[in-house]
Each structure stands twice: as structure tokens, then as C-alpha cells.
């Protein structure tokens, strides 16, 4: 486990050279070598099939695909271009729906934050069209963030009047460097459907851990199911991945669930370095009283990829299906649920 108080960082996971069938040689969340065993082809969003590999240490899932770019900066540009094309014809009706959903989500986040009057900055990393940022600001929180896509920033400015002082048109690394340099105190980070688009997410998360030592992290990710399997999703964290991340970054888990709208959600809180180290009591899942097997069952019900690599803990097929999801979510959820970007 890496101590975020130690400025020395381990070598980052290696990325294979351009043109290779597998983008990753090492897991970007735990650094382990990814086994070479591959799955059969699973259906993707576009009607094709994709093979997967699985990290033996943290169960992160890796789809096969051409490595189109060679560095993080080029990846950021590629992802920004994809989201510009995806949301190029966004209309007011869609923005109204997003705003309504984000408003509900902001209230759920507020349950894990200090009152607005006592809150430090809330940073939305990869803020997209600004709907969550806008909803937190409406509750009185000092929320601001960044978004690398100039088109999405234009949408946010038009829809929610978010000026550049609130929503900066820049990448996460540049933005967090500015925040760290100014010594801005931070109460929370919103990282909503972002990590799966980042080539190497650990440095981003470590930077957040340095900036907000006891901040709350609000993170949501896609599940490895056909509708979410496409080239811009570089990998798929699973429930065990998120427990491993908590241990790696010395975070406590406040909430972990597969949501009703079929997403993987976690809320972390940074551990106060002045308080007794909770890691002495076991891993983050044990300390939080999480039934990881139940959460994995909910994930397995949605993802045949995960079911292939991680069968139920009894060693066979647990018989779960997407139709059973409501029951599994009720069993598995820790904390609040619902909502989405």
C-alpha cells in the first residue's frame, strides 16, 4: 500500500506500444502484471465483439483494442474529441433532464459534505456539460472544476452561465497543479464517469489525495456490459478494484454500490493522518462493513465479462440475472444510491 504522505511514487503501470492488441501490460489501478488469459468475445455497443483480460489482483477488466495514442496528453485530446462528437447535437430537453438528475445527485452528495457555509472548495474533475457543478452551486457549495473539451465548456456556459472562473477549459493535471500551487483547501472531488477515460488514473488520484487530505470523493463508473463497451472506455474497474484503490490511497469507503441505473458508484473519504490508522483493522471493505460478495453479485448480474473471470465465491454460477438486479442492489448497497450525470 502506498502512503500518500510519502512524496516518492512507484513506477507507473507500463503501456504497450502503438498498434498492440492490448493497451495495458500492467493494471493502471494496482500495478500488477495482467495475466495473458483472454475471454471469448463479448458483445460491444456497436454490434461487434471484444475479448477481455482481467487483473488477478484487483479484478479490473481490460478490453482488447488498438492503442491509438502513445501518451496521456494525446489520450486527453482523443477523449475530448469523442465527447464533442457524442454530444454535438445536445438539445435543451436533454439538458433539462440532466439538470434534474444532477439536482437529485447533488442532494445525495450533500449528505457526505459539510454544510455549504463550512465547506471548502468542491472540485468537479472532467465536469462535462457542467450539470453537477451547477447543481452543487445552487445548493450553495463553492463548486468549480475543469473540462478539457472546449465544446462541452461552451455548452455549460450557455446552459448554466458557468464562466471560466468556475469551469476552466483545461485538463485535470493542469487544473490540479494550479489548485495545489495556490494551496486551495478542498472538501470534495467529483470524478463522475471520468477515470475509465484516463490512461493512467493513479497520479490523478494521488494528486487529489495530497490536495484534500480528508476530502470526500464522489466517483461513478460504467459497468462492463455491452452498452458501455466501446473504445473510449479504456478499462472497467469492479467492486474489488475500488476496495483495492481505497487501500492504495489510504481512503475510507463511505458508500459502494451497483446503482439501479446500472453503474458502479463509490464515495471515499480521506483518512485524517492525525487519527488512528484504520488500515490496522483490515482492508477498507472490512473497516466499512461492506458485503463485497453481495456487491459483486449485483455486478455479475449485469456483466457477463465479470461473470466469466470472477464466478461467485462458492465457485460456480450464482444464477443471478439482470432481472434480479433490484434485489441484488438492495442487498449490496452501502449508503445512498440513485442518480447520475
N, C-alpha and C positions, 0 to 999 in steps of 0.2 A: 504494500500500500504506500502511495506517495504522500508525504507530508507537504501540504500546500504552504507551510511556513518555511520550507526549505527552498531557496531560490533555484537550486540546481534541479533541472528537469531531465528525466530519462530520454534516451533517443526516441524520436517519434516513429510510429509504425512505417515500414517501408511501403512504397507504392511501385508497382511494376511499370516497366517501360511502355511507351505508347504502342498500341496495336495488340497488346496481350489480351487474351480472352478474359482474364481475371484482373480487375483493377487493383485488388489488395492481395499482398502476400502475408501481411500481419494485420491483426484486428486493430482498428483505429481507436477502440474503446478500452482495450486491456493490454494490447501489445503482443498477445500470444500469436504464435505461428498458426495460420489457418490450415487445418487438415486438407489434404488433396481430394478426399472423398466428395463426389458430387451427387446431387439428387437427379432423379429423372426430370424431364421438362415439366414445368408448371405453367398454367395459363397466365398470360400477362394482360394488361389493359387493352392492348392493340390487337388482340386476337392471335398472337404468336405464343411461343413457349420459351421459358427461360430456366436454365439449370441454376442450382444454388450450391454454395458451400456454407458450413456452419462452424463458428468458433467453438472449439471444445471447452474453452474456459468460461465464456460468458454467454454463449448461445446466440450471439449476434449473427444475422443471416446475410449472406453476400450473393447477389445475383451476378451471373456472368454478363459481360458486356465489353464492348470495345472501349479502351481507355483513350478518350478523345483529346484530353489535355494532359499536360505534364506537371502543372503546379497549381497552388491554391488560388493565385490571382486569376489565372485563366479559367479555373473552375467557377469562381465567383461570377465572371463575365458570362460564361455559358449558362449558368443558372438564372442570372438576371434576364438574359435574352429569352430563355424559356418562359419565364413568368410574364414577361411583356407580351409574348405571343399568346399565352394561355388566357390572359385577362384583357386582351386588346379590345374586345367588344363589350366590356362590362357596362351594365346599364344601371339606372337609378333604382329599379326594382331589386336588383341583386344587391346593391349597396345597402338598401334599407333592410333587407333580410340579414345581411352580415352585421349591420349595426345592432339589430335586435338580439341576435345570438351573442354578440360580443358584450352587450349590456348585461345579460344574464351571467356570462362568464366573469365579468368584472366584479359583480357582487360576490361570486364564489371565491375569487381571489382575495377580495377584501377581508374575508373571514380569516385569512392567514397573514394579514398585514397589520401594522399599527394603524390607529386612526389617521385619516389624512392630515390632521393638524400636527401629528407627531411623526409622520412618515418622512423618510429621506427619499431620494430620487428612486423612481421605478423606471427601469430601462427595458425597452422593448427592442430586442435584437432581431433584425430581419422583420420589421414591422409591417411589411406588405402594404396593403391599402390603408393602413392606419386605423382599422376599426377597433382593435383592442386598446390601442393608445388613446384614442378619442374617448372610449367608454371609461377608462380609468381616470382620465382628466375630468370627465363630467362628474365623477364621484368625489372630486376634489384632490386627487392624488397628483403630486408633482411628477407626472409621467412624460418621458421623452424617449426617443430612440433613433434607430438608423435603418436604412433600407438601401441596398446597392442599386436597385432598379430605378432609373430616373423616371420611367413611365409610371411605376406604381406610386412614386412620390408625387407625381403630378395628379394622379387620381386622389390621393389622400389630401392634397392641398385644395383641390376643387370640391371634394365631398365634405371634408371636415375642417377646412381652413387651417390646416396644420402647417405653420410656417417652418422655415429651415432651422429656427432655434429650437423647435420641438421635434421635428423629424428631419434628420440630416441625411442627405443623399450620399452615403458613403458605405464602405464595407465595415464589417464588425471589428476587424483588427484595428483599423484606423480609428474608428469611433471609440473603442475601449481604451486605446492608447491615450486619446485626448482626455477621457474621463479620469483615467489613472493619473495622468500628469497634473490635473487640476485638484486632485485629492477629494473629488466629489463623494460625499457619503451616500451609500446606496442601500435601500431596504429590500429591493426585489429585482429580479430579472425575469422577463417574459421571453421564452425561447420556443415559439409556437410553430411547429412544422418547419423547423429550420435545420436541426442537427443532421437529418438524413440527406441534406443537400450540401453539407460541408465536407470537403475532402479529408480534413484532419481535425476533428472536433475537440480533442483533449486540450490543446493550447488555448482555445477559446474558453472552455470551461474553467481551466486553471486561472486564466486572467480574471474571470468573473469572481472566482474564489478569493483572489488577492484583493480585489476592489471592494467586495462586500462580504466581510468575514462571517457575518451572521445573517446574511440576506436570505430571502426565500426565493426559490427558483420554481417557475411555473413552466413546465415542459410538456408538450404533446407531440406525438409521433404517429406515422401511419403504421398499420398492421400489414404484415407480408401476406396480402391477399390480392387476387387478380386485378382489382380496380386500382390498386396502388403500386403495382409492379410496372415501372417504366424507367427509362434510362436515367432520368434526373434524380431518382431515388437511389442513392449510391449504396446504401445498406439499410438493414432493418433491425434496430435494437428490439430486444424481447424483455419480458419481465426480469429475467436473471441478469440481462445486460444492465438494467437500471439499478439493481441491487449492487452489482459489481462497481458501477460508477460511484454510487454513494460511498462505498468503502474506499475507493481510489482517491476520492476528493475530500474525504472526511466530512460528509454531509449526512444529516439525519433525514429519514423518509417520513414525511407527514401524510402522504397520500400516494397510493399506487393502485391503478385500476385499468381494466379494459372498459371503455365507456359504452354507453348504449348506442352511440353513433359510430361504434367500431373503430375506436382509436385507442392508442396506448398513452396513458397520462401518468405523470409523476409530479409531485410537489416535494422539493427538498428544502431543508433549511441548513445553513452553515452552522457548524458547531462552534460555540464560543470557546476560544482557546483557553480562557480562564476557568472553564468549568471542567469537571472530571471527564476524561475521555470515554465516551460511550462505547468505543470500539473494544474496550476491555470486557464488555458484556457480551461480545459476539458480533456477528455481522450486522449490517444495517437492517436487514429484514427481521432478524431475531429481536433486535432492540425495539423495532416498531411494532412487534406483534403481528407481523404480516403472514398470512397463509399463502406462501408463494405457490404451492401446488394448486390451489383453487384459482389464483390469478392466471397461472399458466394454462389451466383447463379452459378458461374463458378465451384465452388467446388461441389455443389449439382448436377450439370450435370454429374459429374464423379462418385459420391459416393452415391449409394442407402442407405447406412448406415446413412450418414449425412441427406439425404432427409427424412428418417424415423423419426429422432429425431428433426430436425430443418427444418420444411417446410418453404416455402417462407414467407416473412414478412407480406404478405397480408392474411396469414392463410390457404393457400391451396397449391396445386401443381402448380408450375410456368410453367410446361410444358417443362422445359429445358431437353436436352438430350446430350449425348456425341457428337452428330453430330453438336450441336450448340456451341461447345467449343470455336472455333476460334472467333466467335462473342462475346461470354461472356468474353474471355480473353482480347480482345481489349477494352471492356467497363471497365473491372475491374482493369487492370494492373496500378500500380503506380510505375514509374521509368522504369528501363531497364528490359529485360527478356531474355529468351532463355538459352541454355547451360545446362550443368550438369556434374556430376562427371564421 
